[in-house]
Amino acid sequence: MVQKLGILGGSFDPVHKGHLHFALAALDELSLARVVFIPAATPPHKLSRHLVAAAHRVTMLEKALVDHERFTVDRLEIDRGGISFTWQTLTALRERHEETEFFFIIGSDTLAELATWARLDRIARLVTFAVARRQNDLVPTASPVPTASPVPTVSPEDLDRALRGATLRTVSLKAARLSISSTEIRRRIADHEPWEELVPPAVAEYIRDEKLYR
């Protein structure tokens, strides 16, 4: 039987309860064996923003996932260094897991950006995108089965050019994402506003102890 693996990438600066809710929804709805969290070294879309050191982001992830035995952290992009391109990461994962079906977990807002991703054609041949809606999105009516239909939020022309003949496979998650963002958490910490309830307790303790985001 082919194992199904969820992949959740990001800067995780910091990881928050929304990330965990996102991953748990995919784990349950798609019957995944596990979800791998892959923190980026330098995300290509965040080159102008300074990230907290990778060691802090990895440690926060490890603390957040300690009670979830089917969640793991992979340092692949951190150890590789440089700009973290998804196609390179997925190619490396495929070499490790030849008989595994990959589900790349994203939010519905990310669909509109796919045409700008480097080597989307290669990515599309390696994964099915598992898409979680925001709380104010329309509730998906389709059952969680991969489809080959175009994503309406993406320009068809741009998407076709980026796919280079590959098929974009998607599956909608029924559970809505929590309206939490790392950007908002960082802002609240800097402005001395309440933020602790947005992250797992162990992560909140680490942020306070290390005096991050001040």
C-alpha positions in Angstrom: 0.0 0.0 0.0 1.3 3.4 -1.0 2.0 5.7 2.0 0.4 9.2 1.9 2.6 12.0 3.3 1.5 15.5 4.0 4.1 18.3 3.5 3.7 21.7 5.2 6.4 24.3 4.4 6.9 27.9 5.5 9.0 30.2 7.5 7.2 29.4 10.8 8.3 32.7 12.2 6.7 31.8 14.6 4.8 28.5 14.3 1.2 29.0 15.6 -2.0 27.2 16.4 -3.3 27.9 12.9 -0.4 25.8 11.4 -1.3 22.9 13.7 -5.0 23.1 12.9 -4.2 23.2 9.2 -2.0 20.0 9.5 -4.5 18.1 11.7 -7.3 18.8 9.2 -5.2 17.3 6.3 -4.0 14.4 8.5 -7.6 13.4 9.3 -9.4 14.2 6.0 -6.8 12.6 3.7 -5.8 9.7 6.0 -2.2 10.7 5.9 0.5 8.6 7.5 2.1 11.8 8.9 2.7 15.4 8.1 6.2 16.8 7.7 6.9 20.4 8.6 9.7 21.9 6.5 11.0 25.3 7.7 12.5 27.4 5.0 16.0 28.8 5.1 15.2 31.8 3.0 11.7 31.8 1.3 12.0 33.3 -2.2 8.9 35.6 -1.6 10.4 37.0 1.7 13.8 38.0 0.6 13.3 41.6 1.9 12.3 40.5 5.4 14.7 39.5 8.2 13.7 36.1 9.7 14.4 35.0 13.2 17.4 32.7 13.2 16.7 29.2 11.8 17.8 27.6 15.1 15.0 29.5 16.9 12.4 28.6 14.2 13.3 24.9 14.3 13.3 24.8 18.1 9.8 26.4 18.2 8.5 23.9 15.7 9.9 21.0 17.7 8.3 22.3 20.9 5.0 22.8 19.1 4.9 19.3 17.7 6.2 17.4 20.7 2.7 16.0 21.6 1.8 15.0 18.0 3.5 11.7 17.2 2.5 11.9 13.5 4.0 15.3 13.0 7.7 15.7 12.3 10.2 18.4 11.5 12.6 18.1 8.5 15.6 20.4 8.3 16.2 19.7 4.6 15.9 23.3 3.5 17.7 24.7 6.6 20.6 22.4 6.1 20.7 23.1 2.3 20.8 26.8 3.0 20.3 29.6 0.4 16.9 30.3 -1.2 14.4 27.6 -0.4 12.8 26.5 -3.7 9.9 24.1 -3.4 10.8 22.1 -6.5 14.3 21.3 -5.1 12.8 20.2 -1.8 10.2 18.0 -3.4 12.8 16.4 -5.7 15.0 15.5 -2.7 12.0 14.1 -0.8 11.0 12.0 -3.8 14.5 10.4 -3.8 14.0 9.5 -0.1 10.4 8.3 -0.5 10.0 6.6 -3.9 6.7 4.8 -3.1 5.0 7.7 -1.3 2.1 9.9 -2.5 2.8 13.6 -1.6 0.1 16.1 -0.5 1.4 19.6 -0.4 -0.7 21.6 2.1 -1.4 25.2 1.2 -4.1 27.8 1.9 -6.6 28.9 -0.7 -4.9 32.3 -1.0 -1.7 30.6 -2.1 -3.4 29.2 -5.1 -3.3 32.6 -6.7 0.5 32.6 -6.4 1.2 29.2 -7.9 1.9 30.6 -11.4 4.8 32.5 -9.9 6.5 29.5 -8.3 9.8 28.3 -9.9 9.4 25.0 -11.8 5.7 24.6 -11.1 5.6 22.0 -13.8 8.0 19.8 -11.8 6.1 20.4 -8.6 2.8 19.5 -10.2 4.2 16.2 -11.3 5.3 15.4 -7.7 2.4 16.4 -5.5 -1.3 16.9 -5.1 -2.1 20.3 -3.5 -4.3 20.0 -0.4 -6.0 23.3 -0.1 -7.5 24.7 3.1 -10.0 27.5 2.8 -10.0 30.6 5.1 -12.9 30.9 7.5 -14.6 33.4 5.2 -14.2 31.4 2.0 -17.1 29.5 0.6 -17.5 26.0 1.9 -16.2 23.5 -0.7 -18.9 21.2 -2.0 -16.7 18.6 -3.6 -15.5 15.6 -1.7 -11.8 15.4 -0.9 -10.7 13.7 -4.2 -7.9 15.0 -6.4 -9.1 16.9 -9.4 -7.5 18.1 -12.6 -9.7 21.1 -13.1 -8.1 24.6 -13.3 -8.0 26.7 -10.2 -10.3 29.7 -10.8 -8.3 32.1 -8.7 -5.2 31.7 -11.0 -4.9 33.3 -14.4 -5.4 30.4 -16.9 -2.8 31.8 -19.3 -0.2 32.3 -16.6 -0.9 28.9 -15.1 -0.7 27.1 -18.4 2.7 28.7 -19.1 4.0 27.8 -15.7 2.7 24.2 -15.9 4.3 23.5 -19.3 1.9 20.7 -20.0 1.7 19.3 -16.5 -1.6 18.8 -14.7 -2.4 20.7 -11.5 -4.0 18.2 -9.0 -5.9 19.7 -6.1 -8.0 18.5 -3.2 -10.2 20.7 -1.0 -10.0 20.3 2.8 -13.4 20.8 4.5 -12.0 22.3 7.7 -11.4 26.0 7.5 -8.1 27.5 8.5 -8.0 29.6 11.7 -7.5 33.3 11.1 -4.1 33.5 12.6 -0.9 34.8 11.0 2.7 34.9 12.1 2.8 38.5 10.9 0.1 39.5 13.4 1.8 37.6 16.2 5.0 39.4 15.6 3.2 42.8 15.5 1.4 42.1 18.7 4.6 41.1 20.5 6.3 44.3 19.3 3.4 46.4 20.3 3.0 44.7 23.7 -0.5 43.4 22.9 -1.9 40.0 23.9 -0.5 37.2 21.7 0.1 34.1 23.8 -3.2 32.4 23.0 -2.3 32.3 19.3 0.7 29.9 19.8 1.2 26.6 21.7 2.1 27.2 25.4 5.7 25.8 24.9 6.2 28.2 22.0 5.0 31.1 24.0 7.3 30.3 26.8 10.3 30.0 24.4 9.5 33.3 22.8 9.4 35.0 26.2 12.6 33.3 27.4 14.5 34.2 24.3 13.0 37.7 24.0 12.1 37.2 20.3 10.2 39.7 18.1 10.7 42.7 20.4 
